[in-house]
Amino acid sequence: MVKTIFIGDVQAGNYDGQEVELMGWVKRSRGSNKIRFIVLRDSTGVIQCVVKRDAVGDDSFEDAKGALIESSIIITGMINVDERADGGHEMVATSVAIVGSVNPEKPFPITESAMQAADGGETEFLLDNRHLYLRTSRMTTMLQVRSTVFGAIHNYFRDLDFTEYQAPNFVAGAVEGGSTLFEVPYFGRKVYLTQSWQLYAEAAMPALERLYTIAPSFRAEKSRTRRHLTEFWHAEMEVAWATNNEIMSHGEGVVRKIASDLIEHRSDELESIGRDLDLVARYADNPYPRMRYDEAVETLQGMGVDIEWGQDLDYSKEKVLTQDFEVPHFLTHYPKIAKPFYHRVDPDEDKYVLCHDLLAPEGYGEIIGGGERTWSEEELLARLDEEGTDREAYQFYIDTRSYGGVPHGGFGLGVDRVCSWLTGADHIREVIPFPRDSRRVSP
């Protein structure tokens, strides 16, 4: 059994007036004892199939009649152009066969009423039945958009001759702070799930110079905002001989590439979920301004936000700051006291570090964090000691500076956050197949 024709090909007009065999699942079905109207779906679209008893025979008709929602079936029939039909085409069936039936005593639970109750969001019921909710048109669209986002990231870096490079998921120390580490038993030792690929990427930087990855990262954050996951997909890059400005240019380049590819390849899908294409095009076509941390703090204070210089910007503050942004903005030069040891201190202003966050508009906040790395051994040891961080867990990292260290830097991009922002999703859970947060590890 090999599928050769997809519904999307039929709806594109490639088989008008021809008899074809379609394989898919029943999305809707209605009719009488003489005629059935089955809306068939597959991964590429839907089409209405008209099944008449006198045309298909009693056996095929009974199969059509008994094919409940989400039954998998094979329908053979003639493709007709019909402007009244969804997609502009209709099939007049000559045979119907059930492949995988649905028990009438246990019908498909994701009903229209369940979807209406969710009202575009995700109720606990839909999350509990995620393995079935994936089949809905909205979720299918989100996953197709997600695939295009991943492809755009790969293409951006590969077109610039970056090398894809992988790092371990079991690590000995923290990148983003010990409070968000997942501890894992490891043959009598304590190790952790990685928060970032960065430290191991820096080890390979002198060999490859330009490298990137897309891989899962793990943060033990109990945050229950619309943008937090405990397991998320991280697109990270590292470049030798690069300044903070050059790294930001790559961050802007990859985000604009993602938005551009979505407009080119997924406009129909974005419109189907109510996304404003003009907004996405704006993010693809316009440069991203840059502001320093000090300016951001002054702006927030002027808006009545309670923030002191030296504090990191949490999501509540990012949301306020970005509410009037028309495009993403880079926020640069955070205070040294607010950032980890690996951020390079600004040689011209030593109370700042050469770093950046990229903040997305529409209330989505940070989607990229990056900057220059502390690249000399002397400065790295001083920064570790300033923080009171044990050198032993980072000895391999220190070694990379002992043998020909060079200026370099990189960033990490939250792929799920970017998907959520560019689709206009209400919650980050909507754009990942099986979301993991502080409350959910199943299904």
C-alpha positions, 0 to 999 in steps of 0.5 A: 500500500503506497500513497502517491496522490495527496489532497493538496495535489488534487486541490491544486488542479493537477487531477481535474477530470481524472479518477484517482485514489485518495488515502486519508482520515474522515474529518466529517461525514453526513448523509442518508441511506442513499448518499454520504458526504465525507470530508476527507483530510490528509496532511495537505488539505481536505476534500469533499467526497460524494458517495452514492450507494448506486455508484459504489455498491452496497459493500462500499456504501456501508463502509462509507456509512460506518466510517466514523470521524478519524477512521482511515479510509481509501476512496477512489473516484473522479475529481470534478471542479466545483467552485462551491466546494472547499478548495474548489474540487470535489470527488465523486466516489466509485469505491470506499474501503475502511483501513482503520475503523473507530469503535462507535462506543469510543468515538474520537474525543476532540469534538467541535464543542471541545474546540469551541470551549477552548476558543483558540486556546488549550484547555486541560482536556486538549492537553491531556489528549494532545496525542489526538489533538495533533490531528486538528487543522489548527495544530497541523498548521502550527506544526507545518509552520514550525517545520518551516521555521526550523528549515529557515534557521538551518538554511540561514547558517548553512548558506553562510558556511556554518558547520552544524555541531552537537553538544552533550545533554548531560553536563557537569555545570551551569550556564544560566545559573544553578537555580534552573538546573535539572539534576539527574542521577548518573551512575552514582554521580550528580549531573545535570540536563544542559541549559545551553550548548554554548560552553561546549560550542566554544570548545569547538570554535577554534576548530570550526570558527563558525558553528551552530546547532538546533537542539533541546535545552532544559530549564527548571523554571516554575514560571507559568507565563505564556512563553515558558517551557521546561524543555525547549528547542534552542538554535545557537551559534558561535563565531570566532573573531566576532564583535557584539555588533556582528553577532547581533547582525546574525541574530537579526538576519536569522529572524528576518529570514524566518519571517521571510520564509513564512511569508513565502511558504506559509502565508495560507497557513498563517491566514487560516489561523488569523495571523496578520501577514502585514505584521510578519512581512514587517518583521521580515523587511525592516531593520531592528533598532538597538538601545542600551540597557540604561535607556530601557531602564529610563524608559520603564521608569518614565512609564511608572515601572518599579525597576532599579539600575542593575536589575535584569529585565524579567518578562513583566518589564519586557512586556511593558517596554515592547508594547509600542515596538513595531519591530524587534529591538536589540537591548545591549550593554547590560550591567556586569552584575546582572550577567554570568561570568562568560559575558565579556566586560566592556573594555571601555566601560567596565561596569557593563558587558558586551551582550544583547537581548532581542525583544519581540513586539506584541508582548512576546519579549526576549527571543534571543540572548547573546554577546561577546564571550570572556575570551582571555584566561586571565579575565575568565578566572577573574570573573569566575572568582568574582561570582564565587564559582568553583573553577573545577567544573569549568576547567575544560572551559578555562583550557580553551582560553589557555591555548590560543584564545581569540575574541568570539561570541554567539547567541541562543534563539528560543525556537518555540518562542519565535514560532509562538510570536510569528503565529500570534499564538496565545501560549507557547504550548500551542506551537510544540507537539508535546509541551513540557512545563512545570505541571505537565510531563504527559502525554 
